[in-house]
Amino acid sequence: MVGYNVQTAVDAEHHLIVTHEVTKQNNDRDFLTAMAIKARTEMGVEELEVVADRGYYKSQEIKASEEAGLRVLIPKPRTSGNRARGLYDRSDFRYNPSEDAYHCPAGETLIWRMTTQEKGQNLHRYWSSNCRTCKLKSKCTTGKERRITRWEHEEVLERMEQRLARDPDKMRTRCQTVEHPFGTIKHWMGATHFQMTTLKHVSTEMSMHVLAYNMKRVINILGVTSLIEAIRALLQTIMCLLRSNYAVRGRY
């Protein structure tokens, strides 16, 4: 990619940038788990709820995040044009795990037929033998039969969709949280955006912007006096640790 893509994780309560990374990858799909784990480490918490937009939706990343103990909420991209064409959408088909089969709007059962592998994923294919004589076929598919594809770990995605359905306002919270720092920093940067070139130098420039943003944000939250007192307390703690470390080393 000729350009730079900035990843950020933002605290929902105070809108502080917890961690960030500058990349040259032109999409966000591969950064969900890595950024979430970094944010959890920086915040010093064991449990973390991660809310991201559709650009981060990737099956393998969502699974990896769940395995890492993260509670992920990402809306599923609607890439199919069936609904706009007046045809049944994938969401109109209900999966029954006990049967390992789908049930269509006409009441027919789409059974497992085969398993294929695409891009490292095992995908199961389901369809019914009664599609050709179905009265609702014109509302379902223009092909010989309607086929449904299911990822082998689809239950991970279904659990996430259920969580998001129970709390749909989470996406509104995401817009009010992570877009706030981006909008502020872009306003500061102006139309020219990054002044530096090469990934190393751009990363340094972005770090300065993040530091400035967080400093101003903390001042707005705590006030100048409280911030100075907090910095002094932090410096005193660091000096005590350094003296203690020096004293221990001096014994050898």
Backbone as a ProteinNet text record, in pm:
[ID]
protein_1_A
[PRIMARY]
MVGYNVQTAVDAEHHLIVTHEVTKQNNDRDFLTAMAIKARTEMGVEELEVVADRGYYKSQEIKASEEAGLRVLIPKPRTSGNRARGLYDRSDFRYNPSEDAYHCPAGETLIWRMTTQEKGQNLHRYWSSNCRTCKLKSKCTTGKERRITRWEHEEVLERMEQRLARDPDKMRTRCQTVEHPFGTIKHWMGATHFQMTTLKHVSTEMSMHVLAYNMKRVINILGVTSLIEAIRALLQTIMCLLRSNYAVRGRY
[TERTIARY]
84.2	0	87.4	59.3	131.1	58.1	96.5	28.1	37.1	-35.1	-25.6	-163.6	-177.1	-302.8	-275.5	-347.1	-324.2	-429.1	-382.4	-469.1	-467.9	-584	-590	-688.9	-661.8	-756.5	-783.9	-910.5	-949.4	-1035.3	-1003.5	-1079.8	-1216.5	-1322.7	-1458	-1499.5	-1440.8	-1482.3	-1422.7	-1292.5	-1224.3	-1179.9	-1198	-1157.6	-1006.4	-930.8	-785.2	-738.2	-635.1	-578.5	-489.2	-530.8	-459	-335.4	-349.2	-236.3	-264	-158.4	-175.4	-61.8	-81.8	21.3	0.4	108.6	103	144	64.4	93.7	86	126.9	115.6	16.4	-63.3	-165.9	-293.1	-356.8	-468.5	-603.4	-606.1	-732.6	-705.4	-812.3	-800	-820.9	-851.7	-900.7	-803.5	-673.4	-575.7	-525.8	-585.5	-530.9	-619	-733.4	-827.6	-765.8	-717.2	-665.9	-541.2	-447.5	-321.3	-344.9	-429.2	-455.7	-532.2	-624.7	-703.8	-616.1	-525.1	-435.4	-342.3	-291.6	-207.9	-285.1	-410.3	-492.5	-516.6	-543.6	-566.4	-440.9	-325.9	-199.6	-174.5	-195.6	-170.7	-265.9	-388.2	-487.1	-474.3	-398.3	-377.3	-502	-586.1	-709.9	-705.5	-787.9	-795.5	-906.5	-1015.3	-1128.7	-1144.1	-1175.4	-1187.6	-1294.6	-1381.8	-1482	-1430.9	-1428.5	-1373.2	-1485.6	-1508.9	-1612	-1542.6	-1564.6	-1498.8	-1600.2	-1563.7	-1654.8	-1639.5	-1718.4	-1722.7	-1588.7	-1504	-1374.9	-1286	-1316.2	-1236.1	-1296.3	-1404.2	-1471.4	-1392.1	-1333.4	-1262.4	-1278.8	-1327.4	-1363.9	-1248.9	-1130.7	-1017.1	-976.5	-984.1	-947.5	-1048.1	-1173.8	-1277.6	-1260.9	-1230.8	-1207.1	-1084.3	-975.8	-852.9	-877.4	-958.2	-989.1	-1068.1	-1164.2	-1241.8	-1153	-1061.7	-969.7	-875.1	-849.4	-762.5	-837.9	-967.3	-1046.4	-1104.7	-1115.2	-1169.5	-1316.5	-1395.3	-1538.3	-1554.1	-1568	-1566.2	-1707.3	-1728.6	-1855.8	-1827.1	-1861	-1840.1	-1962.9	-2025.7	-2139.5	-2094.1	-2175.7	-2141	-2165.5	-2069.1	-2089.8	-2198.2	-2282.9	-2387.4	-2342.5	-2277.8	-2220.2	-2314.3	-2416.8	-2508.4	-2609.8	-2641	-2741.5	-2877.1	-2895.8	-3022.8	-3141.5	-3126	-3236.7	-3281.6	-3186.7	-3220	-3288.7	-3260.1	-3323.2	-3453.2	-3495.7	-3621.5	-3610.9	-3488.6	-3467.5	-3440.8	-3459.6	-3432.7	-3283.3	-3256.1	-3118.8	-3071.7	-2940.1	-2882.9	-2946.3	-2980.1	-3037.9	-3176.7	-3240.8	-3373.3	-3364.8	-3243.6	-3222.9	-3171.4	-3236.9	-3203.8	-3127.2	-3016.4	-2933.3	-2975.6	-2985.9	-3018	-2894.4	-2822.8	-2697.8	-2717.8	-2832.4	-2855.2	-2871.7	-2921.4	-2939.4	-2822.3	-2743	-2640.8	-2705.6	-2810.7	-2886.9	-2949.8	-2985.1	-3054.3	-3199.9	-3285.9	-3427.1	-3459.6	-3520	-3547	-3687	-3721.9	-3854.5	-3970.5	-3942.8	-4048.2	-4066.4	-3982.1	-3993.3	-3911.8	-3835.3	-3751.2	-3620.5	-3556.3	-3431.4	-3314.5	-3217.4	-3095.1	-2991.3	-2959.3	-2869	-2724.4	-2631.3	-2489.2	-2462.1	-2387.8	-2357.7	-2208.4	-2126.6	-1983.5	-1908.8	-1777.4	-1688.7	-1574.9	-1549.6	-1441.8	-1349	-1235.7	-1139.6	-1106.8	-1122.5	-1092.9	-1015.1	-900	-815.4	-788.1	-765	-733.2	-852.1	-973.4	-1094.2	-1170.2	-1217.9	-1304.8	-1449	-1511.2	-1646.6	-1740.2	-1852.3	-1953.1	-2062.3	-2106.5	-2210.5	-2339.7	-2450.9	-2582.6	-2680	-2762.7	-2873.8	-2978	-3094.2	-3206.4	-3229.1	-3282.8	-3313.3	-3449.8	-3525.8	-3662.1	-3672.9	-3558	-3560.9	-3632	-3612.1	-3663.4	-3816	-3879.5	-4026.2	-4086.5	-4004.5	-4051.9	-4128.9	-4243.5	-4324.8	-4258.5	-4165.2	-4098	-3962.1	-3932.7	-3800.3	-3770	-3869.2	-3847.7	-3808.7	-3842.7	-3805.9	-3675.1	-3617.4	-3501.6	-3373.1	-3379.4	-3256.9	-3289.5	-3194.1	-3207.7	-3133.3	-3066.4	-2994.8	-3080.9	-3016.7	-3089.5	-3139.6	-3058	-3098.5	-3026.4	-3083.6	-3021.8	-2921	-2796.7	-2690.7	-2647.3	-2623.1	-2576.2	-2437.2	-2347	-2210.3	-2190.5	-2131.1	-2108.8	-1963.6	-1899.1	-1762.1	-1762.9	-1655.9	-1652.3	-1661.2	-1623.5	-1632.5	-1737.9	-1841.6	-1946	-2012.2	-2010.9	-2075.7	-2010.3	-1881.6	-1812.4	-1875	-1901.8	-1961.9	-2106.2	-2176.5	-2316.1	-2327.4	-2235	-2235.8	-2212.9	-2123.2	-2096.7	-2218.6	-2286.2	-2406	-2515.3	-2526.9	-2626.2	-2594.2	-2465.1	-2425.5	-2458	-2431.4	-2456.6	-2606.3	-2684.1	-2830.1	-2889.4	-2827.9	-2876.2	-2837.9	-2735	-2687.9	-2652.1	-2753.2	-2725.3	-2666.9	-2681.1	-2627.8	-2475.5	-2412.5	-2266.3	-2200.1	-2258.4	-2196.8	-2205.7	-2311.3	-2320.8	-2212.5	-2187.9	-2081.1	-1945.9	-1924.6	-1797.6	-1773.2	-1875.4	-1860.4	-1827.2	-1887.1	-1863.9	-1729.6	-1668.3	-1542.8	-1421.1	-1406.2	-1282.2	-1276.3	-1391.3	-1388.6	-1350.2	-1372.2	-1339.4	-1189.7	-1098.8	-955.2	-910.6	-962	-923.9	-963.3	-1084.4	-1131.2	-1048.9	-1015.1	-936.1	-796.7	-729.8	-592.6	-588.3	-684.1	-687.9	-708.5	-787.7	-808.4	-676.9	-600.8	-469.5	-373.8	-375.9	-279.1	-307.8	-433.9	-469	-477.6	-488	-509.5	-388.3	-269.9	-148.5	-123	-186.9	-169.2	-22.5	33.8	169.6	273.8	366.9	475.7	597.8	610.2	727.4	704.3	811.2	803.5	876	849.9	894.7	820.3	799	716.5	772.6	904.1	967.6	939.8	959.5	943	795.9	710.9	567.4	516.4	566	527	565.8	685.3	728.6	639	607.4	520.1	382.9	328.7	197.5	203.6	313.5	328.5	326	384.6	382.7	240.8	166.5	26.8	-55.2	-33.4	-107.3	-72.3	56.3	98.3	33.4	34.6	-25.7	-175.4	-241.1	-386	-416.9	-345	-370.4	-341	-235.2	-202.7	-315.3	-362.7	-470.4	-598.1	-620.1	-740.7	-735.3	-620.7	-605.2	-618.3	-565	-580	-727.8	-804.6	-947.8	-1020.9	-970.1	-1035.6	-994	-863	-810.4	-782	-746.5	-698.8	-547.2	-486.9	-341.1	-275.8	-328.8	-269.5	-266.2	-377.4	-384.8	-292.7	-280.5	-192	-46.9	-6	132	160.2	65.3	83.2	96.6	17.4	24.2	158.5	209.3	338.8	450.3	444.3	544.8	543.9	424.5	414	472.3	445.6	499.2	651.2	707.1	851.9	917.6	854.3	907.4	909.2	803.5	797.6	908.5	928.9	1034.7	1171.9	1196	1325	1348.1	1244	1256.6	1292.4	1229.5	1258	1401.7	1447	1583.4	1685.3	1659.4	1750.9	1754.9	1637.9	1631.4	1708.2	1692.6	1763.2	1914.9	1956.9	2099.7	2158.3	2079.4	2127.4	2144	2052	2062.5	2184.3	2206.1	2320.3	2451.2	2452.4	2574.6	2625.7	2543.7	2586.4	2673.1	2672.3	2747.1	2876.8
-119.9	0	124.5	217.8	344.6	439.9	435.9	514.5	444.5	496.4	441.9	425.5	322.3	290.7	287.5	367.9	377.6	298.1	206	127.1	190.2	204.7	256.7	175.6	168.5	113.6	224.6	258	373.8	329.8	382.3	355.6	421.9	345	395.9	497.4	491.9	581.7	720.9	727.9	857.4	900.8	815	842.9	863.1	794.9	798.9	689.5	718.5	618.6	526.4	402.3	306.5	253.6	221.9	173.3	204.3	210.4	239.2	174.4	165.8	109.5	163.3	200.6	245.6	129	100.4	-10.6	38.5	-47.9	-17.8	-112.4	-181.3	-271	-191.1	-211.6	-125.8	-169	-263.1	-298.4	-332.1	-348.5	-368.6	-513.2	-602.1	-734.5	-819	-795.5	-881.9	-825.5	-717.8	-650.9	-661.1	-724.6	-728.9	-787.8	-910.2	-980	-913.5	-879	-819.6	-687.9	-600.8	-471.9	-488.6	-582.3	-604.7	-657.8	-749.6	-802.7	-693.6	-608.9	-496.6	-403.4	-375	-286.3	-346.3	-475.7	-541.6	-535.4	-555.4	-548.9	-407.9	-307.7	-169.1	-125.3	-174.8	-135.3	-216	-325.2	-406.2	-476.2	-522.1	-590.8	-734.7	-818.7	-957.8	-977.5	-903.5	-915.2	-785.7	-798.3	-680.3	-704.6	-607.1	-609.8	-524.4	-581.4	-514.6	-490.7	-363.5	-326.9	-266.2	-323.7	-277	-268.5	-198.4	-184.9	-301.4	-299	-410.2	-435.4	-334.2	-351.4	-453	-486.8	-583.5	-724.9	-741.4	-871.3	-972.5	-1067.5	-1178.6	-1299.3	-1407.2	-1525.1	-1574.2	-1588.5	-1641.8	-1549.4	-1417.9	-1321.8	-1322.4	-1334	-1338.5	-1463.6	-1574.9	-1699.4	-1686.3	-1628.7	-1611.2	-1519.4	-1416.9	-1325.6	-1396	-1477.3	-1550.8	-1648	-1713.6	-1807.2	-1734.4	-1605.7	-1525.9	-1468.1	-1500.4	-1453.2	-1315.3	-1269.2	-1136.6	-1148.1	-1051	-1047.6	-950.8	-1006.3	-925.6	-899.6	-775.7	-737.1	-664.7	-729.1	-670.6	-702.9	-604.5	-634	-706.8	-797.6	-876.8	-797.2	-791.3	-719.9	-788.1	-709	-763.3	-750.2	-855.3	-850.7	-907.4	-980.9	-1041.4	-938.9	-946.7	-857.5	-921.8	-1038.9	-1111	-1031.3	-967.5	-893.7	-781.2	-713.2	-603.5	-654.5	-779.9	-838.9	-909.5	-901.3	-963.8	-1111.3	-1160.1	-1300.6	-1319.2	-1439.9	-1471.2	-1452.9	-1397.7	-1377.1	-1496.8	-1503.9	-1613.2	-1616.6	-1500.8	-1494.5	-1557.1	-1583.6	-1646.6	-1797.8	-1851.3	-1995.4	-2022.4	-2114.8	-2142.4	-2273.4	-2266.8	-2386.2	-2462.6	-2594.1	-2682	-2766.7	-2737.1	-2809.3	-2957.9	-2994.6	-3136.1	-3219.2	-3155.9	-3225	-3198.5	-3095.5	-3046.6	-3020.2	-2936.1	-2906	-2767.6	-2711	-2581.8	-2603.5	-2512.6	-2514.8	-2385.7	-2397.5	-2282.1	-2226.4	-2109.3	-2050.9	-2138.7	-2230.1	-2319.1	-2442	-2455.4	-2568.9	-2689	-2675.8	-2785.1	-2789.8	-2905.8	-2924.9	-2932.2	-2845.8	-2847.5	-2927.5	-3046.5	-3135.7	-3115.7	-3165.2	-3157.3	-3245.6	-3190.5	-3264.1	-3288.3	-3188.2	-3199.7	-3095.2	-3114.9	-3019.4	-2984.3	-2855.9	-2808.8	-2719.3	-2690.1	-2603	-2484.6	-2364.5	-2241.6	-2148.3	-2103.5	-2010.8	-2060.9	-2191.7	-2250.4	-2276.6	-2254.6	-2275.7	-2397.9	-2479.6	-2591.1	-2541.8	-2553.1	-2503	-2618.5	-2624.2	-2727.5	-2673	-2756.1	-2715.2	-2791.5	-2716.9	-2774.7	-2737.6	-2832.3	-2801.2	-2911.9	-2881.4	-2974.7	-3027.4	-3149.4	-3208.3	-3163.7	-3088.5	-3050.1	-2907.6	-2842.6	-2703.2	-2684.5	-2775.2	-2757.8	-2756.4	-2826.3	-2831.9	-2739.9	-2661.4	-2574.2	-2455.4	-2421.5	-2308.8	-2173.3	-2172.5	-2047.5	-2031	-2117.7	-2114.9	-1979.4	-1916	-1788.1	-1677.8	-1698.1	-1600.6	-1637	-1750.1	-1802.8	-1801.3	-1852.2	-1864	-1869.4	-1829.5	-1839.4	-1961.8	-2033.7	-2154.6	-2278.9	-2394.6	-2521.1	-2545	-2512	-2524.8	-2418.5	-2388.4	-2290.5	-2363	-2316.2	-2377.6	-2282.6	-2339	-2263	-2312.9	-2220.4	-2253.9	-2218.3	-2310.4	-2289.1	-2319.9	-2224.4	-2243.6	-2344.8	-2421.4	-2524.9	-2468.3	-2339.6	-2275.5	-2165.1	-2183.9	-2081.9	-2045.9	-2138.4	-2110.2	-1993.3	-1970.1	-1855.6	-1725.8	-1718.8	-1600.3	-1583.7	-1694.4	-1688.8	-1639.1	-1680.5	-1630.4	-1479.9	-1433.5	-1290.3	-1213.7	-1265.9	-1200.9	-1195.1	-1298.8	-1299.5	-1194.2	-1178.4	-1075.5	-936	-914.5	-783.7	-756.4	-860.9	-844.5	-805.6	-855.1	-820.9	-678.7	-622.8	-489.4	-410.8	-374.8	-309.7	-169.8	-105.2	30.1	33.3	-82.4	-86.3	-18.7	-31.1	28.2	180.5	232.8	377.3	424.8	346.4	378.5	376.9	282.1	274.1	400.6	448	569.4	690.1	696.9	809.7	799.8	680.9	658.2	670.1	576.6	569.3	676.8	725.6	828.5	965.1	984.5	1111.7	1144.8	1056.8	1086.8	1103.2	1018.3	1029.1	1165.1	1207.8	1335.8	1451.6	1445.6	1552	1559.1	1444.1	1442	1482.4	1438.3	1477.8	1628.3	1685.4	1830.5	1902.1	1851.3	1911.1	1898	1783.5	1756.2	1837.9	1870.7	1945.8	1858.4	1922.5	1849.7	1769.7	1808.1	1740.3	1609.1	1588.4	1467	1448.4	1329	1303.7	1389.5	1442.9	1522.8	1437.2	1323.3	1237.7	1131.4	1060.3	946.9	827.7	711	579.6	542.5	413.7	364	401.9	395.4	426.6	570.1	663	803.7	842.4	783.2	809.9	755.9	640.5	584.3	679	738.4	834.9	958.8	1007.4	1124.4	1095.6	977.4	941.9	929.3	876.3	864.3	1001.4	1100.8	1237.1	1292.9	1265.4	1309.9	1243.2	1113	1039.1	1092.8	1118.5	1173.1	1309.1	1394.3	1526.6	1515.9	1427.9	1409.8	1361.4	1257.9	1203.1	1305.9	1384.7	1487.6	1590.3	1638.6	1736.6	1676.4	1548.9	1481.7	1467.2	1427.8	1412.1	1547.5	1652.4	1786.1	1824.6	1790.8	1820.7	1741	1620.5	1534.4	1570.3	1584.3	1604.8	1750.8	1828.2	1963.4	1964.8	2080.9	2091.9	2055.9	2108.4	2085.5	1937.4	1870.2	1726.9	1644.8	1684.5	1612.2	1627	1748.4	1770.1	1689.4	1685.4	1606	1457.5	1410.5	1269.2	1237.1	1328.5	1307.2	1306.6	1397.5	1401.4	1272	1223.4	1098.5	982.4	982.2	876.6	882.4	1002.8	1018.6	976.3	1008.6	967.7	816	751.6	605.2	545.1	602.1	552.8	569.6	684.9	709.5	612.7	583.7	487.5	349.5	309.8	179.4	174.1	283.7	287.7	280.7	354.1	350.2	210.8	147.5	13	-85.8	-74.5	-162.5	-140.4	-15.9	16.6	-39.5	-27	-77.2	-228.8	-298.6	-444.9	-483.4	-415.2	-445.2	-415.4	-312.4	-273	-376.3	-474	-577.5	-682.3	-689.1	-795.3	-742.7
0	0	0	-90.6	-92.8	1.4	125.4	227.1	360.5	460.2	595.6	655.8	735.8	802.9	952.7	1028.9	1172.6	1248.2	1331	1418.3	1557.7	1620	1756.4	1838.7	1967.3	2064.3	2164.5	2183.6	2263.9	2381.8	2499.1	2621	2609.9	2629.1	2609.8	2715.6	2834.6	2942.2	2927.3	2899.5	2895.8	2756.4	2656.1	2517.6	2505.2	2587.4	2577.3	2481.8	2404	2313.5	2396.1	2410.1	2493.7	2423	2296.4	2216.3	2070.4	1991.4	1848.9	1770.4	1641.1	1552.6	1411.4	1346.5	1207.2	1118.3	1017.6	926.9	782.5	692	549	482.9	564.4	510.9	486.7	373.2	335	389.7	484.7	549.3	695.8	773	917.4	961.4	869.3	905.5	986.4	974.5	1040.8	1174.2	1223.2	1341	1465.6	1455.2	1567.4	1693.2	1685.2	1803.7	1858.8	1771.5	1816.7	1888.8	1833.2	1895.4	2026.3	2029.8	2151.6	2265.1	2233.4	2336.1	2387.4	2297.7	2340.1	2432.9	2397.6	2480.4	2617.9	2621.2	2750.4	2837.3	2776.2	2850	2903.6	2818.7	2858.6	2969.8	2966.9	3067.1	3196.2	3191	3309.5	3359.1	3266.7	3303.7	3252.3	3311.4	3266.7	3164.2	3180.7	3089.1	3010.6	2882.3	2797.9	2691.4	2677.6	2570.9	2455.9	2338.2	2220.6	2119.7	2087	1989.7	1868.4	1752.8	1630.6	1517.1	1408.8	1297	1199.6	1094	998.7	930.4	925.6	859.7	927.9	1054.4	1129	1124.6	1051.7	1050.9	968.6	1038.7	975.9	1066.5	1011	1090.3	1177.6	1119	1194.2	1308.2	1285.4	1388.5	1503.5	1470.9	1574.2	1659.7	1596.7	1670	1759.5	1706.2	1783.7	1903.9	1885.8	1996	2105.6	2066.5	2166.1	2242.2	2171.8	2237	2332.4	2304.9	2391.8	2510.9	2521.6	2635	2616.9	2492.8	2463.3	2423.9	2465.9	2431.1	2313.9	2194.6	2072.5	2022.5	1974.5	1913.5	1782.4	1670.8	1538.5	1452.6	1391.5	1303.5	1177.7	1131.3	1013.6	886.1	795.6	668.2	585.8	524.8	439	293.4	243.9	109.2	3	46.3	-49.8	-99.4	-228.6	-286	-300	-238.7	-252.3	-200.8	-85.9	-27.1	-119.9	-180.7	-272	-398.2	-435.4	-554.3	-523	-397.2	-358	-327.3	-305.1	-274.1	-124.8	-77.6	63.1	93	208	251.4	333.4	355.2	436.9	575.7	629.9	764.6	771.7	658.1	656.8	673.9	673.2	688.2	829.9	900.6	1040.6	1053.3	1125.4	1143	1267.9	1255.3	1367.5	1397.8	1507.3	1534.6	1562.7	1619	1649.2	1521.8	1417	1288.7	1193.6	1223.8	1131.6	996.5	1000.3	879.7	893	777.6	773.5	735.8	785.3	748.5	675.8	558	473.7	501.1	444.9	467.4	420.7	328.3	279.1	367.6	470.1	559.9	517.7	411.8	365.5	446.1	444.8	518.1	422.6	445.1	364.7	441.9	392.3	464	417	498.1	463.1	340.8	246.2	124.4	105.4	139.7	113.9	195.9	205.3	272.3	177.8	162.9	77.4	160	104.3	172.8	82.7	140	68.3	160.1	114.3	190.2	332.1	343.7	472.9	561.8	513.1	591.8	541.2	635	599.7	594.5	477.1	455.8	423.4	494.9	472.5	380.2	286.4	190.7	219.4	216.2	245.4	133.7	94.1	4.6	9.2	-46.5	-47.3	-188.7	-196.8	-327.8	-379.1	-296.8	-334.2	-387.9	-410.8	-455.3	-589.5	-681.7	-817.8	-821.3	-727.4	-725.2	-619.5	-553.9	-445.8	-502.9	-441.3	-486.5	-459	-364.3	-327.9	-396.6	-493	-556.2	-620.7	-679.1	-746.2	-648.2	-519.6	-417	-346.2	-387.6	-315	-397.7	-519.6	-599.6	-747	-828.2	-973.3	-1026.2	-937.2	-975.7	-963.9	-975.5	-966.1	-824.5	-726.4	-588	-504.8	-388.9	-298.9	-210.1	-213.1	-133.8	-22.5	94.6	209.7	246.9	270.3	310.7	456.5	531.3	673.9	709.3	774.8	823	937.4	952	1055.2	1197.2	1215.1	1346.9	1347.5	1270.4	1255.3	1388.1	1484	1612.5	1685.2	1658.2	1718	1668.9	1539.5	1480.3	1526.4	1541.6	1585.6	1729.1	1814.7	1952.9	1956.3	1870.7	1867	1816.3	1714.8	1662.9	1769	1850.6	1958.3	2063.1	2096	2192.8	2139.9	2012.5	1953.7	1942.6	1916.3	1907.9	2043.9	2151.9	2286.5	2326.4	2261.2	2297.7	2171.3	2090	1961.5	1973.8	2090	2107.7	2116.4	2123.3	2132.1	2012.6	1894.5	1776.6	1780.7	1840.9	1858.2	1954.6	2059	2154	2085.2	1994.2	1921.6	1840.5	1770.7	1690.3	1777.6	1894.6	1984.3	2054.9	2049.7	2122.4	2032.1	1940.1	1861.4	1752.7	1706.8	1603.1	1660.4	1788.7	1853.4	1842.4	1886	1871.9	1726.9	1637.4	1497.6	1440.5	1470.2	1420	1473.6	1603.3	1665.1	1605.7	1594.6	1542.9	1395.5	1316.8	1175.6	1162.4	1251.7	1250.6	1279.4	1375.2	1405.7	1288.1	1224	1116.9	991.3	967.8	848.7	724.9	610.4	485.1	441	485.8	438.9	511.6	625.6	705	744.8	726.9	777	704.8	782.3	728.5	695.8	765.5	749.3	643.2	607.6	515.2	577.9	525.5	573.8	700.8	715.8	825.7	962.1	976.7	1104.7	1147.3	1055.8	1088.9	1105.3	1023.3	1036.9	1170.5	1213.2	1343.2	1456.9	1445.5	1546.7	1546	1427.3	1416.6	1477	1448.8	1503.5	1654.8	1706.4	1851.8	1918.6	1854.2	1908.1	1908.8	1802.5	1798.1	1909	1927.6	2031.1	2169.7	2193.1	2321.8	2347.1	2245.4	2259.6	2285.7	2211.8	2231.2	2372.3	2416.5	2550.5	2659.9	2642.7	2741.3	2752.4	2639.3	2640.6	2697.2	2666.5	2716	2867.6	2920.8	3065	3135.7	3073.7	3131.8	3140.2	3036.7	3038	3145.9	3174.3	3273.3	3414.9	3437.8	3572.7	3606	3504.3	3529.5	3534	3512.6	3505	3638.2	3748.7	3880.9	3915.6	3897.2	3930	3841.6	3714.2	3623.2	3666.6	3702.6	3748.2	3873.8	3967.1	4088.8	4056.3	3961.7	3922.6	3858.4	3773.7	3709	3812.4	3910.7	4016.4	4097.1	4128.6	4204	4124.8	3993.1	3907.5	3902.2	3888.2	3882.9	4014.2	4126.9	4256.4	4269.5	4219.2	4222.9	4137.3	4018.7	3929.5	3994	4056.3	4120.8	4236.2	4313.2	4423.1	4371.1	4259.5	4200	4147.6	4086.7	4035.5	4149.4	4259.1	4373.3	4434.1	4444.8	4500.9	4415.8	4284.3	4191.7	4200.9	4212.4	4223.9	4353.5	4461.4	4592.4	4588.5	4523.8	4516.5	4432.8	4321.8	4236.6	4307.3	4394.5	4463.7	4559.5	4594.4	4690.4	4623.8	4491.9	4424.1	4367.2
[MASK]
++++++++++++++++++++++++++++++++++++++++++++++++++++++++++++++++++++++++++++++++++++++++++++++++++++++++++++++++++++++++++++++++++++++++++++++++++++++++++++++++++++++++++++++++++++++++++++++++++++++++++++++++++++++++++++++++++++++++++++++++++++++++++++

